Amino acid sequence: MTNLLSFKNKSRLVVIPLVLFLICFIPQTVYSQTDLQVSKEYMIKLKDGGTITGTLVSQNSEQIIVQTKSMGRVTIERTNIDEMVLLTAGDAGKGWFPNPNPSKYLLGNSAIATEKGTGYYQNTWLFFNSFSYSFTDFFSLTGGFEIFSLFAGGEGPYAFYLNPKVSFNVTDNLYAGGNILYANTIKTVDEFGGLGTFNAFATYGNKNNNLTASFGWGFVEGDFSSKPVISVSGMVRATRRIGFVSENWLIPEVGEDGSYYGIFSYGVRFLGENISVDLAFINNPDLAEALFIGIPFLDFVFNF
């Protein structure tokens, strides 16, 4: 069988850029003013740009009353409210806004679902663009493409990928799901049939702190790997605006002896209310020979 992602076969010039591209991508829960729950903590975004965080005490058709830490009880006219975001247990009481990117590491996904009608745009190193949209509360579709080829004399390869995802909340702090990651090129020197993986994954934790394990079978040009692709990823939110993220892969049949080829990453995630920025490094023993800390990775994700 053709070695999956082999760096020495005829597809070498195409596979390596694609792997780097793939390695080189969630929105908060917004509630209408009719779905509010008394005794729950909300982040209230006002139409004038201000934000108030407090526990809902009471409500009527014209106004709501929230208990805040710094201002006591505050009465807010509904006409002045832009949107209200229910804070999770991990955010409530800390003055934290919801994690804007709870189900996305660098490349891979957690099994935490995104809400119907929401999505995000991701840009990586300016040249790689991704868009994601949730059609239901358990199904989303992400697609991306690179524009580096436009600056390379039109020779291609014009790489792109598609990533449909299904995920469910099994119990408290436990999620499960699956996705397909498929990548190909529009234009290559040699014929290339694409590469990808079929993955199943499970996530333990919440939107601020979680750990995800996944496994799947990869294919290149129609040939499937005999061993699963394995990944372990996690994120930790340390403060209101700073978190840490790591994504790690074991890819089979790359080495001459058919063993696994490891790729790992580590980085800092800077958080805003609707945006996150990742500054990370991708590394393994081979990459470390050229650059000890690994290949820099920089992206930002904007939710809509």
Contacts in CASP RR format, 6 or more apart in sequence:
PFRMAT RR
TARGET T0000
AUTHOR 0000-0000-0000
METHOD contacts of the structure
MODEL  1
MTNLLSFKNKSRLVVIPLVLFLICFIPQTVYSQTDLQVSKEYMIKLKDGG
TITGTLVSQNSEQIIVQTKSMGRVTIERTNIDEMVLLTAGDAGKGWFPNP
NPSKYLLGNSAIATEKGTGYYQNTWLFFNSFSYSFTDFFSLTGGFEIFSL
FAGGEGPYAFYLNPKVSFNVTDNLYAGGNILYANTIKTVDEFGGLGTFNA
FATYGNKNNNLTASFGWGFVEGDFSSKPVISVSGMVRATRRIGFVSENWL
IPEVGEDGSYYGIFSYGVRFLGENISVDLAFINNPDLAEALFIGIPFLDF
VFNF
1 223 0 8 1.000
1 224 0 8 1.000
1 225 0 8 1.000
1 226 0 8 1.000
1 253 0 8 1.000
2 9 0 8 1.000
2 220 0 8 1.000
2 221 0 8 1.000
2 223 0 8 1.000
3 9 0 8 1.000
3 253 0 8 1.000
3 254 0 8 1.000
3 255 0 8 1.000
3 258 0 8 1.000
4 218 0 8 1.000
4 219 0 8 1.000
4 220 0 8 1.000
4 223 0 8 1.000
4 224 0 8 1.000
4 225 0 8 1.000
4 229 0 8 1.000
4 251 0 8 1.000
4 252 0 8 1.000
4 253 0 8 1.000
4 254 0 8 1.000
5 15 0 8 1.000
5 19 0 8 1.000
5 195 0 8 1.000
5 220 0 8 1.000
5 251 0 8 1.000
5 253 0 8 1.000
5 254 0 8 1.000
5 261 0 8 1.000
6 12 0 8 1.000
6 15 0 8 1.000
6 220 0 8 1.000
6 253 0 8 1.000
6 254 0 8 1.000
6 255 0 8 1.000
7 15 0 8 1.000
7 16 0 8 1.000
7 254 0 8 1.000
9 15 0 8 1.000
10 190 0 8 1.000
11 190 0 8 1.000
11 192 0 8 1.000
11 220 0 8 1.000
11 221 0 8 1.000
13 189 0 8 1.000
13 190 0 8 1.000
14 157 0 8 1.000
14 185 0 8 1.000
14 188 0 8 1.000
14 189 0 8 1.000
14 190 0 8 1.000
14 192 0 8 1.000
15 195 0 8 1.000
15 220 0 8 1.000
17 157 0 8 1.000
17 159 0 8 1.000
18 157 0 8 1.000
18 159 0 8 1.000
18 183 0 8 1.000
18 185 0 8 1.000
18 194 0 8 1.000
18 195 0 8 1.000
20 295 0 8 1.000
21 128 0 8 1.000
21 146 0 8 1.000
21 159 0 8 1.000
21 161 0 8 1.000
21 183 0 8 1.000
22 107 0 8 1.000
22 161 0 8 1.000
22 181 0 8 1.000
22 183 0 8 1.000
23 106 0 8 1.000
23 107 0 8 1.000
23 249 0 8 1.000
23 263 0 8 1.000
23 265 0 8 1.000
23 282 0 8 1.000
23 297 0 8 1.000
24 107 0 8 1.000
24 124 0 8 1.000
24 125 0 8 1.000
24 128 0 8 1.000
24 282 0 8 1.000
24 297 0 8 1.000
24 299 0 8 1.000
25 104 0 8 1.000
25 106 0 8 1.000
25 107 0 8 1.000
25 108 0 8 1.000
25 120 0 8 1.000
25 122 0 8 1.000
25 124 0 8 1.000
25 130 0 8 1.000
25 132 0 8 1.000
25 142 0 8 1.000
25 144 0 8 1.000
25 163 0 8 1.000
25 299 0 8 1.000
25 301 0 8 1.000
26 100 0 8 1.000
26 101 0 8 1.000
26 102 0 8 1.000
26 103 0 8 1.000
26 104 0 8 1.000
26 112 0 8 1.000
26 114 0 8 1.000
26 118 0 8 1.000
26 119 0 8 1.000
26 120 0 8 1.000
26 132 0 8 1.000
26 301 0 8 1.000
26 303 0 8 1.000
27 100 0 8 1.000
27 114 0 8 1.000
27 115 0 8 1.000
27 118 0 8 1.000
27 119 0 8 1.000
27 120 0 8 1.000
27 134 0 8 1.000
27 303 0 8 1.000
27 304 0 8 1.000
28 85 0 8 1.000
28 97 0 8 1.000
28 98 0 8 1.000
28 99 0 8 1.000
28 100 0 8 1.000
28 273 0 8 1.000
28 274 0 8 1.000
28 303 0 8 1.000
29 85 0 8 1.000
29 86 0 8 1.000
29 98 0 8 1.000
29 115 0 8 1.000
30 83 0 8 1.000
30 84 0 8 1.000
30 85 0 8 1.000
30 115 0 8 1.000
31 42 0 8 1.000
31 83 0 8 1.000
31 84 0 8 1.000
31 85 0 8 1.000
31 86 0 8 1.000
33 64 0 8 1.000
33 78 0 8 1.000
33 81 0 8 1.000
33 84 0 8 1.000
36 42 0 8 1.000
36 56 0 8 1.000
36 59 0 8 1.000
36 64 0 8 1.000
36 84 0 8 1.000
37 56 0 8 1.000
37 86 0 8 1.000
38 56 0 8 1.000
38 57 0 8 1.000
38 58 0 8 1.000
38 59 0 8 1.000
39 55 0 8 1.000
39 56 0 8 1.000
40 55 0 8 1.000
40 56 0 8 1.000
40 86 0 8 1.000
40 87 0 8 1.000
40 92 0 8 1.000
41 53 0 8 1.000
41 54 0 8 1.000
41 55 0 8 1.000
41 56 0 8 1.000
41 86 0 8 1.000
41 87 0 8 1.000
41 91 0 8 1.000
41 92 0 8 1.000
41 93 0 8 1.000
42 53 0 8 1.000
42 54 0 8 1.000
42 55 0 8 1.000
42 56 0 8 1.000
42 66 0 8 1.000
42 84 0 8 1.000
42 85 0 8 1.000
42 86 0 8 1.000
42 87 0 8 1.000
43 51 0 8 1.000
43 52 0 8 1.000
43 53 0 8 1.000
43 54 0 8 1.000
43 84 0 8 1.000
43 85 0 8 1.000
43 87 0 8 1.000
43 97 0 8 1.000
43 98 0 8 1.000
44 51 0 8 1.000
44 52 0 8 1.000
44 53 0 8 1.000
44 54 0 8 1.000
44 64 0 8 1.000
44 66 0 8 1.000
44 76 0 8 1.000
44 81 0 8 1.000
44 83 0 8 1.000
44 84 0 8 1.000
44 85 0 8 1.000
45 51 0 8 1.000
45 81 0 8 1.000
45 82 0 8 1.000
45 83 0 8 1.000
45 84 0 8 1.000
45 85 0 8 1.000
46 52 0 8 1.000
46 76 0 8 1.000
46 80 0 8 1.000
46 81 0 8 1.000
46 82 0 8 1.000
47 80 0 8 1.000
47 81 0 8 1.000
47 82 0 8 1.000
48 80 0 8 1.000
49 82 0 8 1.000
51 97 0 8 1.000
51 273 0 8 1.000
52 66 0 8 1.000
52 68 0 8 1.000
52 71 0 8 1.000
52 74 0 8 1.000
52 76 0 8 1.000
53 68 0 8 1.000
53 87 0 8 1.000
53 95 0 8 1.000
54 66 0 8 1.000
54 67 0 8 1.000
54 68 0 8 1.000
54 69 0 8 1.000
54 74 0 8 1.000
55 66 0 8 1.000
55 67 0 8 1.000
56 64 0 8 1.000
56 65 0 8 1.000
56 66 0 8 1.000
57 65 0 8 1.000
57 66 0 8 1.000
57 67 0 8 1.000
57 73 0 8 1.000
58 64 0 8 1.000
58 65 0 8 1.000
59 65 0 8 1.000
61 78 0 8 1.000
62 77 0 8 1.000
62 78 0 8 1.000
63 75 0 8 1.000
63 76 0 8 1.000
63 77 0 8 1.000
63 78 0 8 1.000
64 75 0 8 1.000
64 76 0 8 1.000
64 78 0 8 1.000
64 81 0 8 1.000
65 73 0 8 1.000
65 74 0 8 1.000
65 75 0 8 1.000
65 76 0 8 1.000
66 73 0 8 1.000
66 74 0 8 1.000
66 76 0 8 1.000
67 73 0 8 1.000
67 74 0 8 1.000
68 74 0 8 1.000
69 93 0 8 1.000
85 97 0 8 1.000
85 98 0 8 1.000
87 93 0 8 1.000
87 95 0 8 1.000
87 96 0 8 1.000
87 97 0 8 1.000
87 98 0 8 1.000
88 98 0 8 1.000
88 206 0 8 1.000
88 207 0 8 1.000
88 208 0 8 1.000
89 206 0 8 1.000
90 96 0 8 1.000
90 206 0 8 1.000
90 207 0 8 1.000
90 208 0 8 1.000
91 97 0 8 1.000
91 98 0 8 1.000
91 99 0 8 1.000
91 208 0 8 1.000
94 240 0 8 1.000
95 240 0 8 1.000
96 208 0 8 1.000
96 237 0 8 1.000
96 240 0 8 1.000
97 240 0 8 1.000
97 271 0 8 1.000
97 272 0 8 1.000
97 273 0 8 1.000
98 207 0 8 1.000
99 207 0 8 1.000
99 208 0 8 1.000
99 237 0 8 1.000
99 271 0 8 1.000
100 271 0 8 1.000
100 272 0 8 1.000
100 273 0 8 1.000
100 274 0 8 1.000
100 275 0 8 1.000
100 276 0 8 1.000
100 301 0 8 1.000
100 303 0 8 1.000
101 120 0 8 1.000
101 269 0 8 1.000
101 271 0 8 1.000
101 276 0 8 1.000
101 301 0 8 1.000
101 303 0 8 1.000
102 110 0 8 1.000
102 112 0 8 1.000
102 207 0 8 1.000
102 208 0 8 1.000
102 210 0 8 1.000
103 109 0 8 1.000
103 110 0 8 1.000
103 111 0 8 1.000
103 112 0 8 1.000
103 113 0 8 1.000
103 114 0 8 1.000
103 167 0 8 1.000
103 207 0 8 1.000
104 110 0 8 1.000
104 120 0 8 1.000
104 122 0 8 1.000
104 301 0 8 1.000
105 212 0 8 1.000
105 233 0 8 1.000
105 234 0 8 1.000
105 235 0 8 1.000
105 245 0 8 1.000
105 246 0 8 1.000
105 247 0 8 1.000
106 245 0 8 1.000
106 247 0 8 1.000
106 265 0 8 1.000
106 278 0 8 1.000
106 280 0 8 1.000
106 282 0 8 1.000
106 297 0 8 1.000
106 299 0 8 1.000
107 247 0 8 1.000
108 181 0 8 1.000
108 214 0 8 1.000
108 231 0 8 1.000
108 233 0 8 1.000
108 247 0 8 1.000
109 163 0 8 1.000
109 165 0 8 1.000
109 167 0 8 1.000
109 179 0 8 1.000
109 201 0 8 1.000
109 212 0 8 1.000
110 175 0 8 1.000
110 201 0 8 1.000
110 203 0 8 1.000
110 210 0 8 1.000
110 212 0 8 1.000
110 233 0 8 1.000
110 234 0 8 1.000
110 235 0 8 1.000
111 167 0 8 1.000
111 168 0 8 1.000
111 175 0 8 1.000
111 176 0 8 1.000
111 177 0 8 1.000
111 178 0 8 1.000
111 201 0 8 1.000
111 202 0 8 1.000
111 203 0 8 1.000
111 212 0 8 1.000
112 167 0 8 1.000
112 175 0 8 1.000
112 203 0 8 1.000
112 207 0 8 1.000
112 210 0 8 1.000
113 134 0 8 1.000
113 137 0 8 1.000
113 138 0 8 1.000
113 140 0 8 1.000
113 167 0 8 1.000
113 168 0 8 1.000
113 169 0 8 1.000
113 175 0 8 1.000
114 132 0 8 1.000
114 134 0 8 1.000
114 137 0 8 1.000
114 140 0 8 1.000
115 134 0 8 1.000
115 137 0 8 1.000
116 134 0 8 1.000
116 135 0 8 1.000
116 136 0 8 1.000
116 137 0 8 1.000
117 133 0 8 1.000
117 134 0 8 1.000
117 135 0 8 1.000
118 133 0 8 1.000
118 134 0 8 1.000
118 303 0 8 1.000
118 304 0 8 1.000
119 131 0 8 1.000
119 132 0 8 1.000
119 133 0 8 1.000
119 134 0 8 1.000
119 140 0 8 1.000
119 303 0 8 1.000
119 304 0 8 1.000
120 131 0 8 1.000
120 132 0 8 1.000
120 301 0 8 1.000
120 302 0 8 1.000
120 303 0 8 1.000
120 304 0 8 1.000
121 129 0 8 1.000
121 130 0 8 1.000
121 131 0 8 1.000
121 132 0 8 1.000
121 301 0 8 1.000
121 302 0 8 1.000
121 304 0 8 1.000
122 129 0 8 1.000
122 130 0 8 1.000
122 131 0 8 1.000
122 132 0 8 1.000
122 299 0 8 1.000
122 300 0 8 1.000
122 301 0 8 1.000
122 302 0 8 1.000
123 129 0 8 1.000
123 130 0 8 1.000
123 299 0 8 1.000
123 300 0 8 1.000
124 130 0 8 1.000
124 297 0 8 1.000
124 298 0 8 1.000
124 299 0 8 1.000
125 297 0 8 1.000
125 298 0 8 1.000
125 299 0 8 1.000
127 146 0 8 1.000
127 147 0 8 1.000
127 148 0 8 1.000
128 144 0 8 1.000
128 145 0 8 1.000
128 146 0 8 1.000
128 147 0 8 1.000
128 148 0 8 1.000
128 299 0 8 1.000
129 144 0 8 1.000
129 145 0 8 1.000
129 146 0 8 1.000
129 147 0 8 1.000
130 142 0 8 1.000
130 143 0 8 1.000
130 144 0 8 1.000
131 142 0 8 1.000
131 143 0 8 1.000
131 144 0 8 1.000
132 140 0 8 1.000
132 141 0 8 1.000
132 142 0 8 1.000
132 143 0 8 1.000
132 163 0 8 1.000
133 140 0 8 1.000
133 141 0 8 1.000
134 140 0 8 1.000
135 141 0 8 1.000
138 166 0 8 1.000
138 167 0 8 1.000
138 168 0 8 1.000
139 164 0 8 1.000
139 165 0 8 1.000
139 166 0 8 1.000
140 164 0 8 1.000
140 165 0 8 1.000
141 162 0 8 1.000
141 163 0 8 1.000
141 164 0 8 1.000
141 165 0 8 1.000
142 162 0 8 1.000
142 163 0 8 1.000
142 164 0 8 1.000
142 165 0 8 1.000
143 160 0 8 1.000
143 161 0 8 1.000
143 162 0 8 1.000
143 163 0 8 1.000
144 160 0 8 1.000
144 161 0 8 1.000
144 162 0 8 1.000
145 158 0 8 1.000
145 159 0 8 1.000
145 160 0 8 1.000
145 161 0 8 1.000
146 158 0 8 1.000
146 159 0 8 1.000
146 160 0 8 1.000
149 155 0 8 1.000
149 156 0 8 1.000
149 157 0 8 1.000
149 158 0 8 1.000
149 159 0 8 1.000
149 187 0 8 1.000
154 187 0 8 1.000
155 187 0 8 1.000
156 185 0 8 1.000
156 186 0 8 1.000
156 187 0 8 1.000
156 188 0 8 1.000
157 185 0 8 1.000
157 186 0 8 1.000
157 187 0 8 1.000
157 188 0 8 1.000
157 192 0 8 1.000
158 185 0 8 1.000
158 186 0 8 1.000
158 187 0 8 1.000
159 183 0 8 1.000
159 184 0 8 1.000
159 185 0 8 1.000
160 183 0 8 1.000
160 184 0 8 1.000
160 185 0 8 1.000
160 186 0 8 1.000
161 181 0 8 1.000
161 182 0 8 1.000
161 183 0 8 1.000
161 184 0 8 1.000
162 180 0 8 1.000
162 181 0 8 1.000
162 182 0 8 1.000
163 179 0 8 1.000
163 180 0 8 1.000
163 181 0 8 1.000
163 182 0 8 1.000
164 179 0 8 1.000
164 180 0 8 1.000
165 177 0 8 1.000
165 178 0 8 1.000
165 179 0 8 1.000
166 177 0 8 1.000
166 178 0 8 1.000
166 179 0 8 1.000
167 175 0 8 1.000
167 176 0 8 1.000
167 177 0 8 1.000
167 178 0 8 1.000
168 175 0 8 1.000
168 176 0 8 1.000
168 177 0 8 1.000
169 175 0 8 1.000
170 176 0 8 1.000
173 204 0 8 1.000
173 205 0 8 1.000
173 206 0 8 1.000
174 202 0 8 1.000
174 203 0 8 1.000
174 204 0 8 1.000
174 205 0 8 1.000
175 202 0 8 1.000
175 203 0 8 1.000
175 204 0 8 1.000
176 200 0 8 1.000
176 201 0 8 1.000
176 202 0 8 1.000
176 203 0 8 1.000
177 200 0 8 1.000
177 201 0 8 1.000
177 202 0 8 1.000
178 199 0 8 1.000
178 200 0 8 1.000
178 201 0 8 1.000
178 214 0 8 1.000
179 199 0 8 1.000
179 201 0 8 1.000
180 196 0 8 1.000
180 197 0 8 1.000
180 198 0 8 1.000
180 199 0 8 1.000
181 196 0 8 1.000
181 197 0 8 1.000
181 199 0 8 1.000
182 194 0 8 1.000
182 195 0 8 1.000
182 196 0 8 1.000
183 194 0 8 1.000
183 195 0 8 1.000
183 196 0 8 1.000
184 192 0 8 1.000
184 193 0 8 1.000
184 194 0 8 1.000
184 195 0 8 1.000
185 192 0 8 1.000
185 194 0 8 1.000
192 221 0 8 1.000
193 220 0 8 1.000
193 221 0 8 1.000
193 222 0 8 1.000
194 220 0 8 1.000
194 221 0 8 1.000
194 222 0 8 1.000
195 218 0 8 1.000
195 219 0 8 1.000
195 220 0 8 1.000
195 221 0 8 1.000
196 218 0 8 1.000
196 219 0 8 1.000
196 220 0 8 1.000
197 216 0 8 1.000
197 217 0 8 1.000
197 218 0 8 1.000
197 219 0 8 1.000
197 229 0 8 1.000
198 216 0 8 1.000
198 217 0 8 1.000
198 218 0 8 1.000
199 214 0 8 1.000
199 215 0 8 1.000
199 216 0 8 1.000
199 229 0 8 1.000
200 214 0 8 1.000
200 215 0 8 1.000
200 216 0 8 1.000
201 212 0 8 1.000
201 213 0 8 1.000
201 214 0 8 1.000
201 215 0 8 1.000
201 231 0 8 1.000
202 212 0 8 1.000
202 213 0 8 1.000
202 214 0 8 1.000
203 210 0 8 1.000
203 211 0 8 1.000
203 212 0 8 1.000
204 210 0 8 1.000
204 211 0 8 1.000
204 212 0 8 1.000
205 211 0 8 1.000
208 235 0 8 1.000
208 236 0 8 1.000
208 237 0 8 1.000
209 235 0 8 1.000
209 236 0 8 1.000
209 237 0 8 1.000
210 234 0 8 1.000
210 235 0 8 1.000
211 232 0 8 1.000
211 233 0 8 1.000
211 234 0 8 1.000
212 231 0 8 1.000
212 232 0 8 1.000
212 233 0 8 1.000
212 234 0 8 1.000
213 230 0 8 1.000
213 231 0 8 1.000
213 232 0 8 1.000
214 230 0 8 1.000
214 231 0 8 1.000
214 232 0 8 1.000
214 233 0 8 1.000
215 228 0 8 1.000
215 229 0 8 1.000
215 230 0 8 1.000
215 231 0 8 1.000
216 228 0 8 1.000
216 229 0 8 1.000
216 230 0 8 1.000
217 224 0 8 1.000
217 225 0 8 1.000
217 228 0 8 1.000
217 229 0 8 1.000
218 224 0 8 1.000
218 225 0 8 1.000
218 229 0 8 1.000
219 225 0 8 1.000
225 252 0 8 1.000
225 253 0 8 1.000
226 252 0 8 1.000
226 253 0 8 1.000
227 252 0 8 1.000
227 253 0 8 1.000
227 260 0 8 1.000
228 252 0 8 1.000
229 249 0 8 1.000
229 250 0 8 1.000
229 251 0 8 1.000
229 252 0 8 1.000
230 249 0 8 1.000
230 250 0 8 1.000
230 260 0 8 1.000
231 247 0 8 1.000
231 248 0 8 1.000
231 249 0 8 1.000
231 250 0 8 1.000
232 248 0 8 1.000
233 245 0 8 1.000
233 246 0 8 1.000
233 247 0 8 1.000
233 248 0 8 1.000
234 245 0 8 1.000
234 246 0 8 1.000
234 247 0 8 1.000
235 243 0 8 1.000
235 244 0 8 1.000
235 245 0 8 1.000
235 246 0 8 1.000
235 269 0 8 1.000
236 243 0 8 1.000
236 244 0 8 1.000
237 243 0 8 1.000
237 271 0 8 1.000
238 244 0 8 1.000
240 271 0 8 1.000
241 270 0 8 1.000
241 271 0 8 1.000
241 272 0 8 1.000
242 268 0 8 1.000
242 269 0 8 1.000
242 270 0 8 1.000
242 271 0 8 1.000
243 268 0 8 1.000
243 269 0 8 1.000
243 270 0 8 1.000
243 271 0 8 1.000
244 266 0 8 1.000
244 267 0 8 1.000
244 268 0 8 1.000
244 269 0 8 1.000
245 265 0 8 1.000
245 266 0 8 1.000
245 267 0 8 1.000
245 268 0 8 1.000
245 269 0 8 1.000
245 278 0 8 1.000
245 280 0 8 1.000
246 264 0 8 1.000
246 265 0 8 1.000
246 266 0 8 1.000
246 267 0 8 1.000
247 264 0 8 1.000
247 265 0 8 1.000
248 262 0 8 1.000
248 263 0 8 1.000
248 264 0 8 1.000
248 265 0 8 1.000
249 262 0 8 1.000
249 263 0 8 1.000
249 264 0 8 1.000
250 260 0 8 1.000
250 261 0 8 1.000
250 262 0 8 1.000
251 260 0 8 1.000
251 261 0 8 1.000
251 262 0 8 1.000
251 263 0 8 1.000
252 258 0 8 1.000
252 259 0 8 1.000
252 260 0 8 1.000
252 261 0 8 1.000
254 260 0 8 1.000
254 261 0 8 1.000
255 261 0 8 1.000
261 284 0 8 1.000
262 284 0 8 1.000
263 282 0 8 1.000
263 283 0 8 1.000
263 284 0 8 1.000
264 282 0 8 1.000
264 283 0 8 1.000
264 284 0 8 1.000
265 280 0 8 1.000
265 281 0 8 1.000
265 282 0 8 1.000
265 283 0 8 1.000
265 297 0 8 1.000
266 280 0 8 1.000
266 281 0 8 1.000
266 283 0 8 1.000
267 278 0 8 1.000
267 279 0 8 1.000
267 280 0 8 1.000
267 281 0 8 1.000
267 297 0 8 1.000
268 278 0 8 1.000
268 279 0 8 1.000
268 280 0 8 1.000
269 276 0 8 1.000
269 277 0 8 1.000
269 278 0 8 1.000
270 276 0 8 1.000
270 277 0 8 1.000
270 278 0 8 1.000
270 279 0 8 1.000
274 302 0 8 1.000
274 303 0 8 1.000
274 304 0 8 1.000
275 300 0 8 1.000
275 301 0 8 1.000
275 302 0 8 1.000
275 303 0 8 1.000
276 300 0 8 1.000
276 301 0 8 1.000
277 298 0 8 1.000
277 299 0 8 1.000
277 300 0 8 1.000
277 301 0 8 1.000
278 297 0 8 1.000
278 298 0 8 1.000
278 299 0 8 1.000
278 300 0 8 1.000
278 301 0 8 1.000
279 296 0 8 1.000
279 297 0 8 1.000
279 298 0 8 1.000
280 296 0 8 1.000
280 297 0 8 1.000
280 298 0 8 1.000
281 293 0 8 1.000
281 294 0 8 1.000
281 295 0 8 1.000
281 296 0 8 1.000
281 297 0 8 1.000
282 294 0 8 1.000
282 295 0 8 1.000
282 297 0 8 1.000
283 293 0 8 1.000
283 294 0 8 1.000
283 295 0 8 1.000
287 294 0 8 1.000
287 295 0 8 1.000
288 294 0 8 1.000
END
